[in-house]
């Protein structure tokens, strides 16, 4: 079953990649030693940011983009054992081209 999320305004939903359970040399990492990923694939975008004047600015990011985002930004959610993060477009640092 595909996850259907529709973020509001200037928010985007990013699918987080699976976490490393061990290092390249085979050492198993405990949960508190794992580094949070700061990259992911965009699966949904909002309609755009609405200014005080009522003008809507469309988002530069689109579904399918791979992005890097700020380390402690957004809200993490888990649906059907998959992890996602919902962040504002302003928290995206770069789009992989």
ABEGO torsion letter per residue (X at the ends): XBBBBBBBEABBBBBBBBBBABBAAGBBBBAAABBBBABBBBABBBAEBBBAAGBBBBBABBBGBBBBBBAABEBBBBBGGBBBBBBBAAABABBBX
